[in-house]
Amino acid sequence: MTTTNDRLHHLAGNHELTIRGMILGALITVLFTASNVYLGLKVGMTFASSIPAAVISMAVLRFCRNSNILENNMVQTQASAAGTLAAIIFVIPGLLMLGYWQGFPFWQTFVICAAGGILGVLFSIPLRHVMVVQSDLPYPEGVAAAEILKTGDTTEENSKDLGGSPREGMKLIASGSAMAAFFSFCSGGLRVVGDSISTVFSVGGMLFQPSLGFSFALLGAGYLVGITGAIALIVGTLIAWGVFVPYYSTVFPTPADMSAGAWATTLWVSKVRYIGAGCIAVAALWTLIVLFQPLVEGVRMSFRAMGEKASATDRIHQDMSPKSILTLAGIMILILLATFWNFVGASGFPTPLAWILVFLCVILAALVGFLVAAACGYMAGLVGSSSSPISGISIISMIFIALVLVGFANAFDLFAYEGGQNFMTALALLTVSVVLAMAAISNDNLQDLKTGYLVHATPWRQQIALVIGCIVGALIIAPTLNLLYEAYGFTGAMPRPDMDPTQALSAPQASLMATISQGIFNADMDWTYITIGLVLGVFVVIFDRFLNRFKLALPPLAVGVGIYLPPSVTSALFIGGLICWLTGRIVKNRQRVFGGNLREMQKAAVHRGTLLAAGYIVGESLMGVFLAMVIVVSVTSGGSAAPLALNLENWADKGTFLGLVAFLIGAFHLFTKILGGKITKAD
C-alpha cells in the first residue's frame, strides 16, 4: 500500500525543483519585489508574500501536467524570499539622502542585495533543526502557507472548509487587486480622488492634527497585522500626536510664516520621530536580551545536528552540506570584499588603510548580520514575519556600526581627508544595508522552511530555491528604485527641482537611518529626544510585561513604530486591524448561534481575509509602479510630472469626499468577504 510519504518521496525526485516552477517563481518574484519596494518606500512597511505566492502558484500550475504540492512549495519559497529582500529599501535610499549617490548603481545595489540575501539564507540553515524541527514556535505565516498548499493538493470539495478552492482564492486576490489598483489610479494618476483627510485645531495653544489615509494597501496590511499590533500602533500615534506634538507646540509656538498644520508636522519630524526611534531601539534590544540564551543554545544544537549524517533515504532532514554552506559563504564574502573595495577605493584614503577598512566593514556585516538574522528569525517564528522587529534592530545595528567606524576614523584621522566625513557616513549605511539583507531573508526563510517541513519538502532543494529567489529579487530592486526615484523622488532627495514634494515617497526608515548616521559622524546628534524615547521604551516594556500577566499585550516595538509613522498611515492600519477583530467576534457569534466547527470557521474566515488583504496590497503597489513608469516617460520626454492628472477646478473637497467613500467601500468589501458575503441578524 502506497502511503502519502511514499508518494511525496517519489514526487520529490521528479517534480519538486523544476524549470517551470523556477520560471513561475521568477515572474512572481518580479511582481512582489516591485510591490514591496513601492509599499516600503511609501509607508515604511512591506508585506509577507508567501501566502499570495502559494495561491498564484497553485492557480497557474494546476493547468500543468504532474504539478504537485512540493512544486508549489518551491515556487512560493522562491517568490517569498525575493519579496522579503525588498526590505533593503529601509536603509539604502539613505545614500541618496546624504547626497553621496545620485541614483542607484545597478551592480553595487545588486551585489549588496544578492550577497547579503544569500548569506542570510546560509545563516538560517544552521537554525533550521532547532528552530523549526524541534521548536514549538508557531510560525504563523509558515503554517498558514502550508495549510493553503495542502488545500490546493486536495479536491475542490475538501477545500471548501478553508474558504474555497485555489481558483476561488485567486479570484479573491484578483478582485482585491483590481479594486485597489483602480482607486490608486484615480488617486495617484487622474488625481480626482483624495488620498487622505486631515484637520488641525488648537486647544489652549496645543496643536492637534487627526488624519486618516485612504489606502487599500494599508487597510489590507492592518488586517494582516491584527488587532494587537493595530492597538499598539494607534497607542503610539496617540502618544505622538496627543501628547508630544501638543506639548512641543506650546514650548515652540507656531512661526508667523507657517501654518499650524505645517508646524505640527515639523515638530513631529524634527523631534517626536526621534522619540519613536528611541522607543524602537529599546524594544529591539529587549528582544535580543530575552532571546540571547535560547539563540546561543539553538545555534550550538543545530551545528551539532548538521554534523550528523542523515540517512540517504531520509530526504526531509537533508540540508545543504556544511561544505557547500562554507564554500558558498566564502564566495559571498569574497564578492562583498570586492564590492566594498570598489566603494572604498574612491575615498582617496591610503591603500593599506582602505583595505583595512574594507575588511573591517565586511567582518562587521557578517558578525552583526548573523546575530541580527538569528534574532529576527526567532521573532518571525514567535510572532510572524510582519511583526518581527527588523526596523528597530536595524537602528541598533546602525548605531553600533557607526560608532565602530567613527572610532576607526578618529584613530587614523580619516576625517581630515576631503569628504572623509560624508564618505564614512555613506560607508556605514552601505554596511548596514548588507546586515539588513541578511536579517530580512533569515526573517522570511525560517517561515518557508517551516512550510516545507510541514509539507515534507526536501530542505536542501528549498534552500537552493531561496538562493535563486535572492538573485532574481536583487536583479529587480535597483531598476525599481531608480524608476520610483525619478518619478516621485524621496523625502529629502528629489532628482529635479521642479518636482511636487507632496508626491515624494517618504522612505521613513531610510530617512531615519541617514539622520542617525549623520548625527553620529558629525558629532552633533541631539540625543535629547532619543533619550526620551529610550526612557519611554523602558516604561512600555514594563507595562507590556505587566499586561502579559493578564494574557494581554502591548508590543513595545509596535508602539515605537506608531510614534514614528505618520498618523494617516497608522489610522488606516488600525481600521484594518479592527476589521480583523470584529470579523473574528462575528464568526464566534455565528458558531454560538448556528453551531458548527469554530476552528474551521475561523480558519476559513482568516483564509479569505488574508487573500483579499494581499490583493489590496499587491494591486495598489503595482499601480504605483505603473504610474511611476508613466511619469518617468513623460518627464524624460519633456512632459508633465503628472501627465494623467485631470486638474479639475474646485475639486479638492469633492475629491476628499470621494476618497473617503471609496475607502469605506473597500473596508466594507473586506469585512463582508471575510464573513463569506453574508451577515445575519444573529451577528
HELIX and SHEET records of a PDB file:
HELIX    1   1 THR A    4  ASN A   14  1                                  11    
HELIX    2   2 ILE A   19  VAL A   43  1                                  25    
HELIX    3   3 SER A   50  LEU A   61  1                                  12    
HELIX    4   4 ILE A   69  LEU A   85  1                                  17    
HELIX    5   5 ALA A   86  PHE A   90  5                                   5    
HELIX    6   6 GLY A   94  MET A   97  1                                   4    
HELIX    7   7 PHE A  106  ARG A  128  1                                  23    
HELIX    8   8 HIS A  129  VAL A  133  3                                   5    
HELIX    9   9 PRO A  140  GLY A  152  1                                  13    
HELIX   10  10 LYS A  160  LEU A  162  5                                   3    
HELIX   11  11 PRO A  166  SER A  184  1                                  19    
HELIX   12  12 PHE A  185  GLY A  189  3                                   5    
HELIX   13  13 PHE A  216  ILE A  239  1                                  24    
HELIX   14  14 ALA A  240  PHE A  244  3                                   5    
HELIX   15  15 VAL A  245  VAL A  251  1                                   7    
HELIX   16  16 ALA A  260  LEU A  267  1                                   8    
HELIX   17  17 TRP A  268  VAL A  272  3                                   5    
HELIX   18  18 ARG A  273  GLY A  307  1                                  35    
HELIX   19  19 ARG A  315  HIS A  317  5                                   3    
HELIX   20  20 PRO A  322  VAL A  344  1                                  23    
HELIX   21  21 GLY A  345  SER A  347  5                                   3    
HELIX   22  22 THR A  351  VAL A  383  1                                  33    
HELIX   23  23 SER A  385  SER A  387  5                                   3    
HELIX   24  24 ILE A  390  ALA A  411  1                                  22    
HELIX   25  25 LEU A  414  ALA A  416  5                                   3    
HELIX   26  26 GLY A  420  LEU A  454  1                                  35    
HELIX   27  27 PRO A  459  TYR A  488  1                                  30    
HELIX   28  28 PRO A  501  GLN A  503  5                                   3    
HELIX   29  29 PRO A  508  PHE A  521  1                                  14    
HELIX   30  30 TRP A  527  ASN A  548  1                                  22    
HELIX   31  31 PRO A  556  TYR A  564  1                                   9    
HELIX   32  32 PRO A  567  PHE A  594  1                                  28    
HELIX   33  33 LEU A  598  THR A  636  1                                  39    
HELIX   34  34 ALA A  652  ILE A  674  1                                  23    
SHEET    1   A 2 SER A 196  SER A 198  0                                        
SHEET    2   A 2 SER A 211  GLY A 213 -1                                        
SHEET    1   B 2 PHE A 201  VAL A 203  0                                        
SHEET    2   B 2 MET A 206  PHE A 208 -1                                        
END                                                                             
